[in-house]
């Protein structure tokens, strides 16, 4: 089951990255070089939280310590 959760979480993060990038470039006319880092950061948060809380079920650790690692 964990490989499926890993794939779903990764696909969700990729979809968030593409959707936010499209939203920022097409709707707000933000330059792609500025929109891409913003989209990446949001996708990274989705990936981190998805893997941490769902894929690997780490609900007891301190996210600040884990994020640094």
Backbone as JSON Lines, residues from 0, in Angstrom:
{"i":0,"aa":"X","n":[0.82,-1.2,0.0],"ca":[0.0,0.0,0.0],"c":[0.86,1.27,0.0]}
{"i":1,"aa":"X","n":[2.04,1.2,0.65],"ca":[2.89,2.38,0.74],"c":[3.35,2.85,-0.64]}
{"i":2,"aa":"X","n":[3.73,1.95,-1.58],"ca":[4.13,2.45,-2.9],"c":[3.01,3.21,-3.62]}
{"i":3,"aa":"X","n":[1.78,2.78,-3.43],"ca":[0.66,3.48,-4.06],"c":[0.49,4.86,-3.44]}
{"i":4,"aa":"X","n":[0.6,4.94,-2.11],"ca":[0.5,6.24,-1.44],"c":[1.63,7.17,-1.89]}
{"i":5,"aa":"X","n":[2.82,6.6,-2.08],"ca":[3.97,7.39,-2.52],"c":[3.72,7.97,-3.92]}
{"i":6,"aa":"X","n":[3.2,7.14,-4.81],"ca":[2.91,7.58,-6.18],"c":[1.8,8.62,-6.2]}
{"i":7,"aa":"X","n":[0.74,8.4,-5.43],"ca":[-0.38,9.34,-5.4],"c":[0.06,10.69,-4.84]}
{"i":8,"aa":"X","n":[0.86,10.66,-3.77],"ca":[1.35,11.9,-3.18],"c":[2.26,12.65,-4.15]}
{"i":9,"aa":"X","n":[3.15,11.94,-4.82],"ca":[4.03,12.57,-5.8],"c":[3.25,13.16,-6.97]}
{"i":10,"aa":"X","n":[2.25,12.43,-7.42],"ca":[1.42,12.93,-8.52],"c":[0.63,14.17,-8.09]}
{"i":11,"aa":"X","n":[0.15,14.16,-6.85],"ca":[-0.58,15.32,-6.34],"c":[0.34,16.54,-6.26]}
{"i":12,"aa":"X","n":[1.56,16.34,-5.8],"ca":[2.51,17.45,-5.72],"c":[2.85,17.98,-7.12]}
{"i":13,"aa":"X","n":[3.03,17.08,-8.07],"ca":[3.32,17.51,-9.44],"c":[2.13,18.28,-10.03]}
{"i":14,"aa":"X","n":[0.92,17.8,-9.75],"ca":[-0.28,18.48,-10.25],"c":[-0.41,19.87,-9.62]}
{"i":15,"aa":"X","n":[-0.11,19.98,-8.34],"ca":[-0.16,21.29,-7.67],"c":[0.86,22.23,-8.3]}
{"i":16,"aa":"X","n":[2.06,21.73,-8.55],"ca":[3.1,22.56,-9.16],"c":[2.63,23.09,-10.52]}
{"i":17,"aa":"X","n":[2.13,22.19,-11.37],"ca":[1.69,22.61,-12.7],"c":[0.49,23.56,-12.63]}
{"i":18,"aa":"X","n":[-0.46,23.27,-11.75],"ca":[-1.66,24.1,-11.64],"c":[-1.32,25.5,-11.13]}
{"i":19,"aa":"X","n":[-0.49,25.59,-10.1],"ca":[-0.11,26.89,-9.55],"c":[0.72,27.67,-10.57]}
{"i":20,"aa":"X","n":[1.61,26.98,-11.26],"ca":[2.42,27.63,-12.3],"c":[1.51,28.2,-13.39]}
{"i":21,"aa":"X","n":[0.57,27.4,-13.86],"ca":[-0.36,27.88,-14.88],"c":[-1.16,29.07,-14.36]}
{"i":22,"aa":"X","n":[-1.65,28.95,-13.13],"ca":[-2.45,30.01,-12.54],"c":[-1.67,31.32,-12.47]}
{"i":23,"aa":"X","n":[-0.44,31.26,-12.0],"ca":[0.37,32.46,-11.84],"c":[0.78,33.08,-13.19]}
{"i":24,"aa":"X","n":[1.12,32.24,-14.16],"ca":[1.59,32.75,-15.45],"c":[0.42,33.24,-16.3]}
{"i":25,"aa":"X","n":[-0.61,32.42,-16.42],"ca":[-1.72,32.79,-17.32],"c":[-2.69,33.8,-16.74]}
{"i":26,"aa":"X","n":[-3.03,33.65,-15.5],"ca":[-4.06,34.53,-14.94],"c":[-3.51,35.82,-14.34]}
{"i":27,"aa":"X","n":[-2.32,35.77,-13.76],"ca":[-1.77,36.98,-13.14],"c":[-0.66,37.6,-13.98]}
{"i":28,"aa":"X","n":[-0.3,36.95,-15.08],"ca":[0.74,37.44,-16.0],"c":[2.11,37.57,-15.32]}
{"i":29,"aa":"X","n":[2.34,36.76,-14.3],"ca":[3.64,36.75,-13.63],"c":[4.65,36.05,-14.53]}
{"i":30,"aa":"X","n":[5.86,36.53,-14.55],"ca":[6.91,35.93,-15.38],"c":[7.16,34.48,-14.94]}
{"i":31,"aa":"X","n":[7.34,33.57,-15.89],"ca":[7.57,32.17,-15.54],"c":[8.75,31.95,-14.59]}
{"i":32,"aa":"X","n":[9.8,32.77,-14.73],"ca":[10.95,32.61,-13.84],"c":[10.63,32.98,-12.4]}
{"i":33,"aa":"X","n":[9.62,33.77,-12.18],"ca":[9.18,34.09,-10.83],"c":[8.08,33.14,-10.36]}
{"i":34,"aa":"X","n":[7.25,32.71,-11.28],"ca":[6.14,31.83,-10.93],"c":[6.62,30.42,-10.58]}
{"i":35,"aa":"X","n":[7.65,29.95,-11.24],"ca":[8.09,28.58,-11.01],"c":[8.58,28.34,-9.59]}
{"i":36,"aa":"X","n":[9.41,29.19,-9.0],"ca":[9.81,28.95,-7.61],"c":[8.62,28.98,-6.64]}
{"i":37,"aa":"X","n":[7.68,29.86,-6.87],"ca":[6.49,29.92,-6.01],"c":[5.7,28.62,-6.12]}
{"i":38,"aa":"X","n":[5.52,28.13,-7.34],"ca":[4.8,26.88,-7.55],"c":[5.56,25.7,-6.94]}
{"i":39,"aa":"X","n":[6.88,25.71,-7.07],"ca":[7.7,24.65,-6.5],"c":[7.56,24.6,-4.98]}
{"i":40,"aa":"X","n":[7.6,25.76,-4.35],"ca":[7.51,25.8,-2.88],"c":[6.17,25.24,-2.41]}
{"i":41,"aa":"X","n":[5.1,25.6,-3.07],"ca":[3.8,25.07,-2.69],"c":[3.72,23.57,-2.93]}
{"i":42,"aa":"X","n":[4.26,23.11,-4.05],"ca":[4.27,21.67,-4.35],"c":[5.15,20.92,-3.34]}
{"i":43,"aa":"X","n":[6.24,21.54,-2.91],"ca":[7.1,20.92,-1.9],"c":[6.36,20.73,-0.59]}
{"i":44,"aa":"X","n":[5.58,21.72,-0.19],"ca":[4.79,21.62,1.04],"c":[3.77,20.49,0.92]}
{"i":45,"aa":"X","n":[3.1,20.4,-0.22],"ca":[2.14,19.32,-0.45],"c":[2.84,17.97,-0.38]}
{"i":46,"aa":"X","n":[3.99,17.86,-1.02],"ca":[4.75,16.61,-1.01],"c":[5.21,16.24,0.4]}
{"i":47,"aa":"X","n":[5.78,17.2,1.09],"ca":[6.29,16.94,2.44],"c":[5.16,16.5,3.38]}
{"i":48,"aa":"X","n":[4.09,17.26,3.41],"ca":[2.99,16.91,4.3],"c":[2.31,15.6,3.9]}
{"i":49,"aa":"X","n":[2.15,15.4,2.61],"ca":[1.53,14.16,2.14],"c":[2.36,12.94,2.51]}
{"i":50,"aa":"X","n":[3.66,13.01,2.29],"ca":[4.51,11.87,2.63],"c":[4.64,11.72,4.13]}
{"i":51,"aa":"X","n":[4.79,12.81,4.83],"ca":[4.98,12.75,6.27],"c":[3.74,12.23,6.99]}
{"i":52,"aa":"X","n":[2.59,12.77,6.64],"ca":[1.38,12.44,7.39],"c":[0.6,11.24,6.82]}
{"i":53,"aa":"X","n":[0.73,10.99,5.51],"ca":[-0.08,9.93,4.91],"c":[0.76,8.73,4.49]}
{"i":54,"aa":"X","n":[1.79,8.95,3.67],"ca":[2.58,7.85,3.15],"c":[3.32,7.12,4.28]}
{"i":55,"aa":"X","n":[4.04,7.87,5.11],"ca":[4.86,7.26,6.15],"c":[4.25,7.37,7.54]}
{"i":56,"aa":"X","n":[3.11,8.05,7.66],"ca":[2.31,8.11,8.88],"c":[3.12,8.56,10.1]}
{"i":57,"aa":"X","n":[3.9,9.62,9.94],"ca":[4.69,10.17,11.05],"c":[3.92,11.31,11.7]}
{"i":58,"aa":"X","n":[3.02,10.98,12.55],"ca":[2.19,12.02,13.19],"c":[2.77,12.49,14.51]}
{"i":59,"aa":"X","n":[3.8,11.82,15.01],"ca":[4.32,12.13,16.33],"c":[5.57,13.0,16.3]}
{"i":60,"aa":"X","n":[6.22,13.18,15.16],"ca":[7.48,13.92,15.15],"c":[7.25,15.43,14.98]}
{"i":61,"aa":"X","n":[8.26,16.17,15.33],"ca":[8.23,17.63,15.19],"c":[8.61,17.96,13.76]}
{"i":62,"aa":"X","n":[7.72,18.61,13.01],"ca":[7.97,18.88,11.59],"c":[9.17,19.79,11.37]}
{"i":63,"aa":"X","n":[9.41,20.7,12.27],"ca":[10.55,21.62,12.11],"c":[11.86,20.84,12.09]}
{"i":64,"aa":"X","n":[12.02,19.86,12.97],"ca":[13.23,19.04,13.0],"c":[13.33,18.14,11.77]}
{"i":65,"aa":"X","n":[12.22,17.55,11.37],"ca":[12.23,16.67,10.21],"c":[12.48,17.44,8.92]}
{"i":66,"aa":"X","n":[11.95,18.63,8.81],"ca":[12.13,19.43,7.6],"c":[13.59,19.81,7.39]}
{"i":67,"aa":"X","n":[14.29,20.09,8.48],"ca":[15.71,20.44,8.37],"c":[16.52,19.25,7.85]}
{"i":68,"aa":"X","n":[16.16,18.06,8.29],"ca":[16.88,16.85,7.87],"c":[16.62,16.56,6.42]}
